[in-house]
Amino acid sequence: MALAFTSSSAIHGSLSSSSSSYEQPKVSQLGTFQPLDRPQLLSTALNSRRRSAVKPLNAEPKRNDSIVPSAATFVAPEVAEKVESEDFEKLAEELQNASPLEIMDKALEKFGDDIAIAFSGAEDVALIEYAHLTGRPFRVFSLDTGRLNPETYQLFDTVEKHYGIRIEYMFPDSVEVQALVRSKGLFSFYEDGHQECCRVRKVRPLRRALKGLRAWITGQRKDQSPGTRSEIPVVQVDPSFEGLDGGAGSLVKWNPVANVDGKDIWNFLRAMNVPVNSLHSQGYVSIGCEPCTRPVLPGQHEREGRWWWEDAKAKECGLHKGNIKDESVNGAVQTNGTATIADIFDTKDIVSLSKPGVENLLKLEDRREPWLVVLYAPWCQFCQAMEGSYVELAEKLAGSGVKVGKFRADGEQKAFAQQELQLGSFPTILFFPKHSSKPIKYPTEKRDVDSLLAFVNALR
């Protein structure tokens, strides 16, 4: 694990003069933060900073592999204001219409060495480019779960060389990983959900990393996951994790691209000609661990490539749980107790079915006409993503003798849908043939109009 900085020539010159007065601390275990007794260092290190800034440990072209500094052991610079005295809600309002570059500059200015960019190997490279453009020194850390794609590791190396930095890698506790794999196997998440594995490989390493910081920078965007991330502010007191000083309110979270559309992020990356993960060209949009990530298909939301075997509401690993909305007992996503998601598939060509209506469909063995029915939840971003193609399909099938319907299958109806309608995750699409009582489940996740139409035509 190594500290990651960029520096201009002017900065490098001013920093080099004090290199001999600062002894680099040694850490016994790679990837684990080792907090030191900070007061013991303040009298010498901070006084030295007042005369001339301490040289960044990785300003040299090559790293000294015998020294592995960590975020928690590096002496932070003095900041103008204490974290607890700042009104970050007010600051978020002031920066609401600011550019990502302006927000990044403000974050680095306020927190100096006590802030770091969380880099996942996907579009987060935009954050590094913004930090580089500010001209300020910056730090980058990443969580190496041990299950990343080879292409992601290649990107890490390319990014380090491109920006002349060293990424601080955080690794999961080997004893915890060993216990999980020995007791449940390598792929237990396919059977009992991804949360336990993510907790061991991602959340706990992140918690250790953040304990050495006073602020961190993430690449969260509101449009990444409309059902869970649509209320993200550009800066906030972190609601889930603790920082260097410990306790609630000890960590600040910056989200410079919260208000930026995904397409605009990509326009920026192309314009700046920065390195990106080669998996993006293979259909991957949101990239995580190799066993839990796959390319998205036409009509799918970008997050549907993550943990695809689970419901839409489970598409989070826990790193940003403080920004996730709660789901009510009826399945409607709510914020502060107020429903915010309207119904979907609302068109004259799609029939809204009640539970008795679906039960009648199940009982009929000789229907007058076949039915195509989507089982959905209006808060599900993946249902929202396929709304356009399903509505267009309904328009094409109007007058063809095939009825198109929808059935809201969350909340109180979910158990019924799971038992009687083969519901696994949202959305599920069923075709009720004309002369058969048993519905046929659409077997693929290609939800573009042509694929759906081919499915209907093969069975009508």
MIBA-628220 format. One record per residue (C-alpha): y, x, z; residue in three letters. Coordinates in steps of 0.5 Angstrom, whole numbers, plus 2048, in hexadecimal, padded with zeros to 3 digits. Each point is the difference from the previous one (the first is absolute). Layout:
% residues N
YXZALA...
This chain:
% residues 460
800800800MET8078037FEALA8077FE800LEU8037FE7FAALA8078017FEPHE8048017FATHR806804800SER8068027FCSER8028087FFSER8067FF804ALA7FC7FD806ILE7FB8057FFHIS805806801GLY8037FD806SER7F97FF803LEU7FD8077FFSER805803805SER7FC7FD806SER7F98017FDSER7FF806805SER8027FC806SER7FB7FA800TYR7F9801801GLU7FB7FC7FCGLN7FB7FC805PRO7F98007FFLYS7FC7FA800VAL7F8800802SER7FE7FA7FBGLN8027FE7F9LEU8027F97FFGLY8027FF807THR8077FF804PHE800805806GLN8067FE804PRO803805804LEU805800806ASP8067FF7FCARG805802805PRO7FD807801GLN8038017F9LEU8067FD800LEU804805803SER7FF8067FBTHR7FE7FC7FAALA8067FB800LEU805805802ASN7FE8047FASER8017FA7FBARG807800803ARG8018077FDARG7FC7FF7FASER7FB7FB7FEALA7F8802801VAL7FD8027F9LYS7FB7FA7FEPRO7F9803801LEU7FE7FF7F9ASN8068027FCALA7FC8067FEGLU7FC8007F9PRO7FA800804LYS7FD7FE806ARG7FD804806ASN7FA7FD801ASP7FF803807SER8057FB802ILE8007F9800VAL8067FD803PRO8007F8801SER8067FB801ALA7FF7FF807ALA801808801THR8068017FCPHE807800804VAL8047FA7FDALA8078017FFPRO8067FD804GLU8017F97FDVAL8077FC800ALA7FD7FA804GLU7FA7FE804LYS7FC7FC7FDVAL8007FA805GLU808800800SER8007FE7F8GLU8007F97FEASP7FB8007FAPHE8007F97FFGLU8078017FELYS7FF8067FCLEU7FB7FC7FCALA8057FB7FEGLU8058057FEGLU7FB8047FCLEU7FD7FA7FDGLN8038017F9ASN800807800ALA7FC8047FBSER7F9804803PRO8048077FFLEU8057FD805GLU7FB7FE805ILE7FC8067FFMET806804801ASP8027FC806LYS7FA801803ALA7FF8087FFLEU807801803GLU7FF7FC806LYS7F9803802PHE8008077FDGLY7F9803802ASP7FE7FA804ASP7FE7FC7FAILE7FB8007FBALA7FE7FD7F9ILE7F97FC800ALA7FD8027FAPHE7FA7FC7FDSER7FF8037FAGLY8027FA7FCALA8077FE7FEGLU802803807ASP8028067FBVAL8077FD7FFALA801801807LEU800807800ILE8048007F9GLU8057FC804TYR800805806ALA8008067FBHIS8067FD7FCLEU804800807THR800807801GLY7FE800807ARG7FA803803PRO7FA7FB801PHE7F97FF802ARG7FA7FD7FDVAL7FA7FE804PHE7F97FD7FDSER7FA7FD803LEU7FA8037FDASP7FA7FB802THR7FB8047FDGLY7FF7FA7FBARG8058017FBLEU7FF8017F8ASN8008077FDPRO8067FE7FCGLU8047FF807THR7FE807802TYR8038037FAGLN8067FC800LEU801803807PHE8008077FDASP8047FE7FATHR8067FD805VAL800806804GLU8018057FALYS8057FB7FDHIS804800806TYR7FF806803GLY7FD7FD807ILE7FA800804ARG7FE7F9802ILE7FE7FF807GLU7F97FD800TYR7FD7FC806MET7F87FF800PHE7FC7FB804PRO7FD802807ASP7F98037FDSER7FC7FD807VAL8037F97FEGLU7FE8017F9VAL7F9802802GLN7FF7FB804ALA8027FA7FBLEU7FC8037FBVAL7F9801804ARG8007F9803SER8027FC7FALYS7FF8057FAGLY8058027FBLEU8027F97FDPHE8007FC806SER8077FD7FDPHE7FD7FC7FBTYR7FC7FC805GLU8047FF806ASP8078017FDGLY8058077FFHIS8047FF807GLN7FB805804GLU8008057FBCYS8078007FFCYS802800807ARG7FC807801VAL8028037F9ARG8077FE7FFLYS8037FC806VAL7FE805806ARG8028067FCPRO8077FD7FELEU8017FE807ARG7FF808802ARG8058027FAALA8057FB803LEU800802807LYS8038077FDGLY8067FC7FDLEU8067FC801ARG8007FC7F9ALA7FC8007FATRP8017FE7F9ILE7FB7FB7FCTHR7FF7FD7F9GLY7FF7F9802GLN8037FB7FBARG8017F8801LYS7FD7FF7F9ASP7FA804802GLN7FD7FA804SER8047FA800PRO7FC7FD805GLY800805805THR8068057FFARG8067FB7FDSER804801806GLU800808801ILE807803801PRO8038067FEVAL800803807VAL7FD7FE806GLN7FE802807VAL7F88007FFASP7FD7FA803PRO7F9803801SER800808801PHE803805805GLU8048067FEGLY801807804LEU8047FD806ASP7FA7FA801GLY8017F9802GLY8037FA7FCALA8068027FBGLY7FE807800SER7FF8007F9LEU8047FE7FAVAL7FD7FE7F9LYS8048017F9TRP7FE7FC7FAASN8048027FBPRO7FD7FD7FAVAL7FF7F9804ALA8047FC7FBASN7FE8047F9VAL7FB7FD7FBASP7FA8037FFGLY8028017F8LYS807803802ASP7FC805804ILE7FC8027FATRP8068007FCASN803805805PHE7FA805800LEU7FF8007F8ARG808802800ALA7FF805805MET7FA8037FDASN7FC801807VAL7F9801801PRO7FC7F9801VAL7F97FF802ASN7FB8007F9SER7FD7FA803LEU8067FC7FEHIS7FE8007F9SER7F97FE801GLN8037F9803GLY801802807TYR8067FD803VAL7FF800808SER7FC807801ILE7FC801807GLY7F9802801CYS7FC8017FBGLU7FA7FB802PRO8067FB802CYS8048007F9THR7FF7FE7F9ARG8047FF7FAPRO8037F9800VAL7FF7FB7FALEU8047FB7FCPRO8037FB804GLY7FF804807GLN805802805HIS801807801GLU7FD800807ARG7FA7FC7FEGLU7FD8077FEGLY7FF802807ARG7FA7FD804TRP7FF7FB7FBTRP7FA7FD804TRP8047FD805GLU8057FB800ASP8078017FEALA8037FF807LYS7FC807802ALA8038047FBLYS803805805GLU7FE806804CYS8047FF806GLY8058067FELEU8057FB800HIS7FE7FA804LYS8077FF803GLY8027FD7F9ASN7FB7FC7FFILE8017F8801LYS7FC7FC804ASP7FB7FA7FDGLU8007F9803SER7FA7FC802VAL8017FC7F9ASN8018077FCGLY8078007FEALA803806801VAL806800805GLN806804803THR8037FE806ASN7FC7F9800GLY8037FE7FATHR7FB7FF7FAALA8038047FATHR7FB7FF7FAILE8007FA7FCALA7FA7FD7FCASP7FE8037FAILE7FC7FE7F9PHE8057FA800ASP8007FD7F9THR7FE7FA7FDLYS7FA8037FDASP7FD802806ILE7FD7FB805VAL800801807SER7FA7FE803LEU7FF7FE808SER7F9801803LYS7FD7F97FFPRO8028017F8GLY7FC807801VAL7FA7FD803GLU8007FA7FBASN8008067FBLEU7FA803803LEU7FC7FA801LYS8017FE7F8LEU7FA8027FCGLU8027FD7FAASP8088017FFARG8047FD7FBARG8038067FEGLU800808803PRO805802805TRP803807802LEU802801807VAL804806803VAL7FF800808LEU806803802TYR805802806ALA8077FF7FEPRO802806805TRP7FB8057FCCYS8038057FCGLN7FA8007FBPHE8017F97FFCYS8078007FEGLN7FF8067FCALA7FB7FC7FBMET8047F9801GLU8038027F9GLY7FA8017FCSER7FD7FA803TYR8057FB7FFVAL8008037F9GLU7F97FE7FFLEU8017F9803ALA8057FF7FAGLU7FB8037FBLYS7FA7FB803LEU8057FA800ALA7FC7FA7FCGLY7FA8057FFSER7FC7FC804GLY800805806VAL8037FE806LYS804806804VAL8017FF807GLY802804807LYS7FD7FF807PHE804803806ARG7FA803803ALA803804806ASP8027FE807GLY7FB7FA802GLU7FD7FF7FAGLN7FE8087FFLYS7F97FF804ALA7FE7FA7FBPHE8028047FAALA7FC806803GLN7FA7FC801GLN8007FB7FAGLU8048037FBLEU7FE808800GLN807802802LEU800807802GLY8078027FFSER8067FD7FDPHE8017FE7FAPRO7F97FE7FETHR7FF7FC7FAILE7FA7FB7FFLEU7FE7FC7FAPHE7FD7F9801PHE7FC7FF7F9PRO7FF7F97FDLYS7F97FF802HIS7FE804806SER8027FF807SER800808802LYS8078037FFPRO8008077FCILE804805803LYS8048057FBTYR7FD806801PRO8068057FETHR807802803GLU8038007F9LYS8047FA801ARG8048017F9ASP8007F97FCVAL7FB8037FAASP7FB802806SER8017F9803LEU8007FC7FALEU7F98047FDALA7FD7FE807PHE8027F97FFVAL7FE8007F9ASN7F9803801ALA7FE7FA805LEU8047FA7FDARG
